[in-house]
Structures are given as C-alpha cells and as structure tokens.
Amino acid sequence: MDTDGTYDARDARAGSTGRAGSPGDGWDNSDGPRAHSVPRPAGPPPPLPPSAPPPVAPSAAAGPRPGPVEPPPAPEHRPVIGPTLRDWLHVPRVDAGPGTWAYGHVVRAEREPEKAPLRQLVSGALISLLAGVLLWSLIYNGYLGSIWVWPLLAFTPDSWPGTTTGETSLKVYYALMIIVMAVVFGRLGRWAELARRAFGPRPGAGVPVPVPPGPEDDLAEWPELRAAGQGETAARLAAEVRDGRMNDVDYTRIRRAWQSVRADPSRLTAFTDEVRAHGAAACVHPSHARDLPVRAARHDLLGRQVLLGTVQDGQRNPYARRGTGLALDPDLLGTSLLAVGPPGAGKTRAVVRPVVESLALQALAGRAAVIAVCATGTRLGPDEAYDVVVGLGDPASVYDLDLYGGTNDPDEAATLLAEGLVGDLADTDGRRATTALAQLLGPFRAAHDRLPSVPELRELLDGEPTALAALREALDTKGQYGMRRELDTRERQSGTPGDPGPALADRIALLDRPAFAGFFDTSGRTRPFSLRTLEHPLRVRIDLPERGHAEASRMLARLILAQFTANAAVRADRSLFACLVLDDATRTLTAETLRGVQRLRSANAGAVLTLRTLDDVPEALHTSLLGAVGCRMAFSGITTWDGKRFAEAWGTEWVETRDVTQRTVFADQPLTRAIHAFRKLVTGKAVTTDAVTVRQVERERWSASDLAHAVPAGHAVLSLRTVGGEHAPPLLVDLGG
C-alpha cells in the first residue's frame, strides 16, 4: 500500500515472537496487552486525514499571539468502517464456484437470457398500444354493441340504469375495462421489458432481502456452544459481540479453538476458563496481537477469503460470473498460484500483498502459517504485522536464517543445500553435489556436534589443507573412523572430471561476504529462524538484499523454496495451512522444486510465485511449471511468447458460431419489382434474405494474441482450480474493481 511508507528496522524488530504453539495449545493465560481497543471487521483502511494548512505569518493587526495549544487526545478506538461484527455475521455467504466472493453473493443465471432487439420492442409496444386504443374507441363509441356491458348488467339491479348510482358503477366498470385492456395489451407488447431496457432495473431488483436468522441459527449467539451445553460460555461471548469488544479475528480464532475442543474434549476446561477470564481476547495468538496494524484489502475471515477484484462484465466471461467478486482462499492456494506480468503490472500490489495479509489474519486466528520472501523495501505491510522479520544482510536484524532448514541430519541438509546452491546449473549433477556435501557435512557433524558455518564450509569445499587436517584429527580423536573414510573419499574425488566441488565452492562464496557476517550462524549464539516451525501459526517475512547481492538473493530464495517444500510435506500436524509467497521467483525454480510444489496439495500447503516473464525460468521447465500449479494468472502486458504458453495450458472449448449468408431476392411480378425498386431507392440497399447457419466449433479459450493485446491495463486473466479438483475457466478480472 502506497501509504505504508518505510519502517525503521530497529523499532520494528525489537519484539519477540512469544510462545509459538499449535492451534490447540495456543491459549496463553499470561498477562499481555489484551485491553487495547478492538476494531470491527473493516474493509480497506480509511484515507489519510488532510494535512494541516500552512502557518500564516503574523501581522501587526493580528493581536497578541495565543499561547501553546495542547494537541487533542488520541482517540481510544479505531474509526469504525463497514458493518458491525453482528451484521457481518448475518450476511449470507453463497458458495457459487471456485474463486467467487461468497460474502453477500447474488446468484445469477447460468445462461444470459435472450434479449429482443430494441427496435422490435418499440414497434411491438406501439402496435399493441394503437390496437388497444382502437379497441377501446370501438367499444366506447358503441360500434361493438352492448355485449361488453353484459357483465355489469348481470351483477347490478335493474333499477340502477338512469340513476346516479348506475352512472357511478358504469364509470367504475370503464376503469376496470381500461385496466384489463392495459394489462392484456401491455403483455402482448412487452411494455415492462421496454421500460426496463429504457430506464434500467428498479433499485434493489434482484437483490434478496436478508432474513434475520433465528436464535438457533444466529452465529453471533454461538449456537454451537449452546448445543454442546456451554450456555454460560456462549452468553459471555455473545455479550462481547453485542458490546463491540470482539472483531472478526477474535470470532474466527475462538471458533477455531472450539473446533479443537470438539476434536479433543480434554481441552474443554482450559477453553471455558480462558473465555471466562478474557472474553473476546481468549485463546489469543502468542504475539498477543488481535488484528493487523493496517489492512489493504477486503477480507472475509469466516470464509477465509480475500477479495482481489471483479470479474469483468463482458462477453469474454461466463454470464454467471460477470460482475461478481473474485477471491482467493486456502482451498485454491493449496494448488499453488503462478502470476506472470511485466514490472509495474501490479503483481505485488494486487496479488502478493492481499494474499500475505489474508494469511497473516488467518495466522492470528490460528488457522495458517505464512512465509513471505521479498526484496528489501518491498511494500508488504509494516514490520509490526509479522512475528518474525529476517533482514538478511541488515546488521539491525534480530533474527537469523537457518542455512540447513533446522535439520541435524547431514544427508537431509546436504540435499536441501545442494538444491539451493547449484540447483539451477544445468551442467552440474544434483546427485553428485548432494553426495559431495554429505561427505563433508557428515564428518563435520560427527566431529563438532553441529553443522559447519559458511566460512568453515567454504574452506572444506575449497579443499583447504589446514581445515581438512583439523577435521581429520578431530575425527580420529572421537574414533569416528567411518566418517574419516567419507572425508578421504571426498578428497580423492576432488578435482576429478565432473566434480561439483568447485561449483559448490563458488556459490557458497557468495554468502561468505562482509554483508552476511554474523548470519547463518550454527554455534547457537544467534536466533535463527527455521522452516521447521511450520506447525505453528507464524507470520514471517524474509527480506533479501536484492540490490547489492542479486545472485546471493536468488540462491537464498531457491534454498528457502526447497526447505519449504521439504518441511511442509513432513509436518506431523497439518491442521494449519502453510503458504510460501515468493514476490519474485526469478531463477529459483528447478525440476526438483517443481516436483515439491506439486506435493504440497496433499500436505495442506501451497506456494504463490510471481514472475516478470516465463523466460526467467529455463525453457525446459515451462510446461512443468504451468502443470505444477493449479491457479494461473496472466497480467496485462505479457508477450505473445508467454501468451502462447498460457493458451496451450488453458486449452480449447466448444463454442457456437452463426454464419449469416445474404442472398438477393429477384421478384417475378411487376408490382413486387416496383416495391423492391422503391425500397432500394429509399434504403440504398437491394432486397436480400438471410440464411443463418449455426454450428459448434473448437477454439482456444484465450489466444496468445488476445492475452498480449486484448487485456486492458489493471486487468488479468486468471484460471482457478481447487485441491478437490473443481475448476473455473480463465476469467478476465478487473483488479481495481
């Protein structure tokens, strides 16, 4: 968001993450900042207040200067935006397919109703009006006799004709006849449809009237707790809702905690005690945060959705989806999302930040864990919105990054590190690189009970005699003769053809720089963040020094992606949705990481990847990349080469086409020829007849040319697929709508 500004790293990173626990044990009874004001469910943040007028220079006539004016006290509550929590809970949510913004959604017909041409409607209305006027004139002037008054005569006394009562009844009968004729001829002439076409639909037409829920269905009264016999707890929470002390994050978090109680009844006592003691602040996140400092997008935490934009109301989109909101949720992100667009297309503003913000809110509710990786200075919200901010290359960073992903197994660490260091090199065998690293990490771990730091690993990869001799001596001292043989094998293979050692040494040297001094420490003196913590509802942002160390940043992003795919798949507790968001995935994707991304679907995890162009990925991986992700997004301004890949991935569909053939009509009769000649003189066109041929043809959903030239600025074409296999066709979305 453009109003976020730049935040001081020292002030923003002075805090700690607190106790990180799983959703079930995330109830913290310790004292903390629970009494702060709680905002209600909000939309986008309010606009900044106007700046104060410039001071006016004092004049002689201005009189004495006033004394210093004390500033007004800060408001105790955040400005209320949008509905209250109770109203927010009462809004119906309609599941109308993948990506549909369910909050207040109005279901539309699957097919567009056929509309008669306006000229036909006008002519039909005029003809029916003239016919009705003619019929009434004939009736009123007695040309049709007295048949039309027989119903009146049959239901009125014989003494009424000629009296005042009879005249009044006749006028009423006239009015009824006019109304009946207006209804009949109005239906024949489709006057109502003409009025809708001319003046638009009535305000509120087609919008369902919300029906207040009953006590047993009112979510604000916590019916689930009442049904389980927890009436006192439900009453306490309902009072918090009525008094405005609970927000959408609180409601979602407590509801999530109750679900964990249903799964493990032994937690019931702790849950009720927590609610009794803290009310809306019960089961709070370990950071004690109950909302984000600022929201840049619209969120529906009850449906776990974030609104990205509006499906364009045009022929390109299915009729049922036109004008509806387009939203993302964990069920879609679980298949991973790829967004491709040139710089300035809005990938960070329109996709990355809303998704990160949504997952951060869900983390506060104990339902997700998010790791955002971006270049230093990227606007992904203030530092206060995160539990952990790792500023690699920033001396003020409180947290470090675990180079080995939190594992103590040398073989596993070698696999991940090899993928991060040389996974993008086509001429380096990944398996040999893994073996070479394992032959060094294993002996070092056996000798020192820890994995080597970056300088130590560089010396070993370079074959430094002093470092190798010291390691060999340490192994002999501990009697690790098996590891001694591993080290000797590495020394023999060093320098042979195809040896990955030099490539590994060159890459690890990128991290052995003064800017990274003190980072990637393995001695235990620092606070390294490890991706092993995906079982906890953490909000993490990792800032990469893209400006001064571009190659090292790409290597670290590749390493983080490899560690994430490996750790997310082996979590013991997969109740939290884990998501990795790479703001720029250039040169970070390899064949192995793409296989890891595919495995995330079954692990309740996903990844969001953005690219400037598909050429930032090796050409051999283009097909694998588009096949590995379930959600594909092409922004305005992509090239036809990128558009061709998307068009192939989206395939074709059967469409109905109409071919109209015009044939000139030749008249045989003199009168008909004269009429045709007069018509041609008036219209300038010969008299023709139309022959219409309707057929089904197979065409691309979006062609490469359309993707490159027909997508307006601020729009994107997005296809969606859920973890369960439900999918939506490519939709043209207005990201600013």
N, C-alpha and C positions, 0 to 999 in steps of 0.2 A: 504494500500500500504506500502511495507516494507521501503520505503524511507521517509515516513512521519515523523518518529521519535516521540518523546514525546514533547508535547507542554505545556508550563507553564500556569497553570490555571489563575494566576493573570493577566498576559499580555493578555490572550485570552478572558477573560471575563470582561474586563474593559469597553466594549462598551455597548450601549443600543440598543434595537430593533428598535428604532424610532417609527414612526407612523404606526401602522398596520391597513390596510384598505382592503376592498374587492377589486376585480379586477376593479370594476367600479370606485371606488374613490381612487385608489392607485396612483394618479398622484400628485407628490409632486413638487411644484414650489419653494420650499426653496432652498437656496444655499447649495451646498454639493460637495463632491469630484466627480464631473462629468467629469473633464478634464483628468482623467487618461487614459493611453493608452488602447485600446480595442483590445483584441486578436481575431483572426479569429477562425472559427469553427475548433476545434482541435480534434485529436484522443487522445491516451494515452499520458501522459506527457513525455517530452524528457528525455533521460538518463542523469544522473548527470555528470558534466564535470569531466575529470580525475583530480586527486589530483596533487598538485604541487610536483616536485621532492624534495627529502630531501636536506637540505643545505650541501654544501661541505665545509670541514674545510679549512681555509685559509692557504696558504703555503708562504714560503719566496719569491718564484718566482711569486707569484700571483700579485705583484704590489700593488699599493695603493687601499684601499677599496673604492668602489664607494659610493657616498652619498645616502641618503634615496631616494628610488624611490616611487613616488606617485602612488597609485593604479589607474588603468584606470577608467574612469567614468562609472557608471552603465548604461546599455542600456536603451533607452527610451521606447522600445517596447519589448514585449514578443516574443521569436522566433516563426516564422510562421511555423505551422505544418499543413499538409493536404491542402485541396483546399481552395481557397478564398470563401468568402460568396457568390459571384455571381455564381461561379462554383458549389458550394454546392447546391444552389437553382435550378440549371439547371439539376442536376442528377435526373433521373426518379425514382419514388417510386411506386413499384408494390405490390398491396395487394394480396398475394398468400396464405392466410390462417392464422389462429392464430399462433403467435409466429415467423412468417417469417420476417427476417430483410429486410424491404422493400426498403432500400436505395440501388439503383443500382441492384436490384434483377433481375436475368435472369430466366425466367420461363422455367421449364423442363417438359418433357412429363410425363403423369400420370403413364404410364407403361414402364418398361425397354424394349427396342427393342431387338428382338431375335437376337442372335449372332451365326453365323455358327462356328463350330469348326475350329481352325486354320489349322488342318491337311486337312480338306475338302477344305478350301480356297486355300491352297498351291497346292494341287493336281488339283483343278479346274483351277487355273491360269496356271499351267504348261501344262495341257492338251489343254487349249484354245490357249496358245502360240504355242505349237507344231502344232496344227491344222492350225493356221494362217500361220505359216512358210511353212507348207506343201502345203497349197492352193496357196500361193504366188510362191512357186517353180514350181508348175504345170502351173500356168499362165505364169510366166516369160519364162519358157523353151518351151512354145508352145504346151503343152500336151492338153490344153483345146481349141485349135484352136484360131481363131481370133475374137470369139464372144465378148470377153471382151473389144476389141478396137473399137467396133461399135459406141459407143457414141462419141469417139474422131473423127472418120471418118465422122460422121453425122454433126459435128459442125465446121469442118475445110475445107478449099478449097481443091479441087482435085490436085492443083499444089504444095501443101506443101510436100507430101511424097518425100523422097530422098534429100530434101534441108536442110539447117542449121535450118531454122525456123521450119520445120517439126520435126527434132531431138529434138529441144528445147521443142516444145509442147508435144512430147512423154515423155520426162523426167518429165515435169510438171504433165502430166497425171499419170505417175508412182507414183509420190509423193502423188497425191490426192488419188490414189488407196490404197497406203500403209496407209494413214491417216484413210480412211474409214474402212479398214480392222482392223486397230488397235482399232478404236472406237467400232466396232461390236464385235470383239473377246475379247476386254477389258471388255465390259459389260457382255458378256457371262461368262467370267472367274472371274468377280468381282475384277479386279485389284485395283480399287480405295479403296475398303474396305480392301483389303490385305495391301495396303500401309498405311492406317490409323491405322490398327492393329499393323503394324511393326514399324512405325515411329511416331505414335501419331497424334493427330489432328493438323491442321495448326494453327499457332499463331493467336489468335483473332477469331478463328472459333466459331460460336455460340453466340458471344457477339454482341449485337445490337449496331450499330453505333449511338451515340447520335445525335439527330437532334436539332439544335439551335431553341429555341422557338421564335415565332413571338412576336412583340411588345405587342399584346393584350394578350399573354399568359405568358410573361416573368415576373416571380414573383419578380425579382429584380427591376422592374419598377412599382410595386404596382398597378396592373391593377384594383383591387377592388376600390381603392380610385379614380382613374381616371374615372371609370364607374359611380361613385357617384358624379362626378362633382368637386372633390377636386384635380384638376390638380396641383395647386401650392404646396399643401402639399405632393403629390406624387412625384413631382420633387425634393423637398427638401430631402425626404427620399431616393430616387434613387441616388442622389448625394452622400449621406452618404455611400451608398453601394459601389458605384464606387470608392470613395476615401479611402475605407478601414477603415472608422471610425465606422462601425457597425459590430457587431458579431451576432452569431446565437441566443443568448439570447435576444439581442436587437430586432432583427427581430421578434422573436416569441412574445415578450412582447408587441410590438407596434401593431402587428397583432391582438393579444388578446384584446387590448384596442379598436381597431377599431370595433371588433365584439360587444363589449359592447356599442359602439356608435350606431351601427346598431340596437341594441335592445332598446336603449334609445336615440333618436335623440337630446334630450336636452343637451347632453354632447358634442355635436359637436364643439361648440365654445371653450370649455376648451381643447378639443383634438387638434384642429388646433393651438391654442395659445401655447400649450405645445411643439408641434413639431416645430413650428416656432422659439421658444426660445431656445430649447435644442437639436434639431435634433435627433441623434441616442440615446441620453440619455433621451428622452421624456418618460413620464409615468414610471419613474424608480421605482424600489422596495423601500419600506420605508427605508430599510437599506442603500440605495444608491449603493448597490453592483450590478454590471452588469455581473459578472461571478464568478465562484468559484476560490479559490486560486490555486487549482490543480485538474486535472481530472485523474481518474484511469481507466476509461472505455470509450468506444466509444458511443457517443450519437447522436441521430437524433431528435432534438427538433421539427422539422417540423412534424414528425410522432409520436413524444412523445415516442420514443423507446430507449432502452438501450441494447447493444449487450452483450450477456452472453457467447456465444461460437459458435461452428459449429456443425451441425448435422453430425454424422459420416457417411462416405460413405461406408456403409456395408449392408448386407442382412437384418439386423435387422430393418432397417428404410425403409419407403416407398420411392420408386425411386424418386418421385417428390421432396422430402425433403432432399435427400442426398447431402451433401456438401454445403447446404445453411446455412445462419446465423440464429441463434436462439436469439430472442429478446423478451423483456417484455415491456408492455405498460399498462396504466391505465385500458384499457378495459379488460385485463387479471388479473391485480392485484385487480380489483373490485370484483372478485370471491374469493380472498384471496389465498395465496400460503403457502404450508407446505413443508419444506425441512428437510429431515431426513438423518443424516450421522454421523459417529463417529468423535471424535475430530481429527482435522488435515485434514479432508476430503476437506476443502475449502468452507464451508458454508458462513463464513464471507467474505472471500476474493472474492469468485466468484459470490455470490448472494447478500448478505446483503449490502456490500458497493456500488456495482454498482447501486442497486435499490435506496438506500438512496441518492446517488449522482444524479441520474436522477431526482428524485422527488425534490431535492433541486434546480436543474436548472429550473425545471418547476415552482417551487415556485417563483424564481426570475422573471420568465415570467408571474407571476400572474395566474397560472393555477393549482396549487396544494398546499397542506399543508402536511408536513411530520413531524412525531414524531418518533425518533429513540431511543430505550431503550436498553442499553448495560451495561456491567460491566465496571468499571473504568479502563482506559488503553486500551480499545478495539480500534483498528485502523479503525475508521470510518471517517477519514479526520480531518483536523485541526479545532480548535475551531473557526477560522475566517470564516469557511464555514457555520456557524449557526448563527441564530439571537438570540437564547436563548440556553444557556448551563446550565443545572441544575445539579450541582455536589452534590448529597445528601451525607452528612457526610463530606464534604470538607468545612472547615471554609472559604476558599477563594471564594466560590461560590457566585456570585452576585444574583442569582435567587433562590427562594424557590419553593416548590411544594405545591399546594393547596390540602390538605388531603380530602376535600369534593367535589372536582371537580368543584368548582366555583358556587355551588348552595347554596341558603339560605333556601331552603325548608328542614325542618328536616326529613320528611319522605323519600324524594329522597336521601338525604345524608346518611340516615340510610341504605337504600337499597344498595347503592354502597359500603359503608364502610363494611357492613356485608359480602358482596361478596368477598371483598379484604381480610378481616381478617380471616374468617373461611369458605370460600367457598370450600376449599379443604378437609375439615374434614367430613368424611362420617358419623360420629356419632353425628354431630351437625345439627339440623334442621335450614336451612337457613331462613325460615319464622319467626321462634321464635327469631332467632338472630336479624333479622331486627326489629321485634317488640320491643325487649329489648333495642336496640339502640335508636329507635324512642321515647321510654318512657323517655329517658334521654336527647336526643338532643332537643326535643321539649320544655320541661320546661326550659332548659338552654338558648335556643334561646329567649324564651319569657322573661326571667329574665334579660339577659345581651345584647340583640340585636346582638348577634353573636353566633357562634358555639364554643364549648369548644376546648381548645388546648389539646395536647396529655397528659400532666400531669393531667389536670383537668378531662379529660375523663377517665383516668385510676383510679383516686380516686372515681369517681362515679360508675364505673363498679366494683371496689373492695368493694363498699358499705361503704366507709369511713363515719362514723357518722358526723364528722365535716363538710365535704363537702356537705352531704345531708341536714344537718340542715341549712347551709348557703344558699343553693339553695331554700329550703322551705321558709326561711324567705324573700328572695328576691321576690319570687312569691307572698307571702302574701302582701308585700309592694306594688306591682304593681296590686294587685287584680286579678291575674291570677289563679282563683280557679279551672278552668278546667284543667290547666296544673298541678296544685297541686295534683289533683286526679290521673293524669298519673304517677306522681312521686310516690305517695303512692302505686299504683298498682305495680310498679316496685319493691318497697321494699317488698311487700307481696310475690311476685313471686321469689324473690332472695332466693337461697338455696333449692328450691323445686327440685324434680327429673326431669331431662331433662332441667334444667335451663342453657341457653347458656352463662350466665354472666361470670362464671369462665374461659371458653374458650376465650371469648372476652377479658377479662382482661389479660390473659396470652399473647395473641397475641399483644395487644396494648402496653404491657410492653416491647416488642422488639423494639418499637420506642421511648420509654422513656429511652434513653441511653445518656451518655455524648456526644457520637459522633454525635447525632442528636439534640443536644441542639441548640436552635435558629431556627430550621427548623419546618415546619408545623405550623407556627405562624398564629394565627387568629385575632391578635389585630390590624393589618393594618400597623405595623412598617416595615415589610419586603416587598419584591416584589415577591409574589407567582405567579408561572405560573399555569394557569388553562386551562383545556382541553375544556373550553367553547369558546376558541379563535379559533376553527377550521374553522370559517368563514373567517379567514384572511390567506394570503399566508405566513405562518411562517415556518421557518426551526428550529426545536427543537431537541436537544439531551439531554437525561436524563441519567446520569451516576449513576449506583447503586454500593454501596460498597460491591461487591460480596465477596471479600477476607476476610474481617473481620466480616461481618454481612450477611451471606448467607441466613439465614432464613428470616431476615427482607427484604432482596432484593427480594426474591421470593414473599413475601407478597405485597411489593410495586408494583412489576411488575403485579401481579394479580389485584391490585387495579387500576393501570393505564389502563389495558385492559378493565376492567369493566367500567371505566369512559369514555373511548374512544368509546366503542360500544354504550353506552347510549347517549353521546352527539352528535356523528356523525349522529345518526338516527333522531334527533330532530332539526337539523340545519334549520333555515329559508331559508338561501341561500346555495344551494347545487351545485353551479356552479363550486366550487373548488373540485378537487379530494383530499380527505383526506386519509392518509395512516399511519398506525401504524406499525413499524418494530420492532419486538422483537428478538434481536440477540440470546437469549436463553429463550425459553418458558417452561423450565422445571418446573413442579408443578404450573403452572399459569393457566392452562385450567380447567374449570369446565363445568358442563352441562349448566349452565346459560350463561356463556361467549360464549360457542359454539353456542347457540341459537342467541346470539347477533352478532357473526361473520356472521352467515347466513343472518341476516337482513341488513348487510352492502351493499349487492349487489344493493338493491333498493335505497340506500342513497348516491350513488356516492362516496363510500369509500371502503377500503379494509384493510387487515392485512397481514403481512409477518411473519410467525412463523418458527423458526428453533428448532430442537430437536436433541439430540445425539442418542436417540432411542425412539421408541414408548412406551417403558416401563416407561419413565418419565411422562407418563400420565396414570391415572387409567385405568385398563384393560376394565372396563365397558364403557369407553369413546372412545376406539379405533375406533369402527365403526362410531360413531357420528363425530369424528374428521375428518376422511377421507371423510365422506359425507358432512361435512360443508364447506370444501374448494374445489375450482374448479380446482386449479393447484397443482399437487402433484409431489414431486421431491425426488428421492431416490439416494443417493450418493454411490460411490464405498465404499465397506467395511461394509455395513449393514449386520445384521444377517439374517439367514433364517427365524426366527420368525417374524422379521419386514418385510422381503420379502414376507412372506405369506399374510400379511395384504394388502400390495400393490398389490399383484397378484389378490387377491379377489376384490379389488376396481377397478382394470383395466379390469377384466372380461376376456372373451374369444373372439375369432374371427374365421371365417371360412377361412381355408387355403386349397390350392390344393396340394395334395400329389401324387407322382408317385411311384408305386411299380413295380419293374422290376424282372421278373422271367426268368431264363435261362434254356433252355431245350436242351439236347444233340441231335444232328442230326445223325441219322443212315442211311447210304447210302445203296441202293439196287444194284446198278450197280458196276461192278468191277472197271471201270475207276474212278467213283466218290469215291469209297472206297480208291483207291490208292491216289487220290488227297487229301482226308481228312487225310490219314495217313502221307503224306508228310507235310501237313500243321501243323499237331500235332507235327511232328518231328522238324520242324523249330521253331514254337512258344512255344511248350511245353504245349499247351492247346488244349483240344478237341474242335471240331467244335460245336458251340451252336447257338441257335436262342433266341432272347429276346422277351418276352411278357410283354408289358407295360400296367399297369392298373392305370388310373387317377381317383381320387375321391376327394370329398370335406369332410374335417373333421373339427371338432371344437376343438381348442386348446387354451391354455392360451396365452395371448399376451406376458407376461413375467412370468416365473415360479419363485417360491421362491428361488430355487437353482441357477437359472441364475442371479437373482438380487444379490445374495450373492457372487457368484464366477465368473461370466462372465462379470462383468462391470469393465473395466480397470481403473487403478488409474488416477485421474484427470478427470474422466467422471461421468456422472449422467444420470439417466433415468427420463424424465420429460414428464408429460401429461398436457395439457392445455385446458382451457375452458373459453370462453368469457362471459361477462354479458348477451349478447344476446342469448347464448346457443350454439354457434358454438364451435366445439371442435377439438382437434388434438390428434391422438393416442400417446401412450408412445413412446418417441424418445430418442435414445442414443446420448448424446450430449458430445462433447469434450469441456470442459470448458476452456481449454487453447488455443483453436484454434481461 
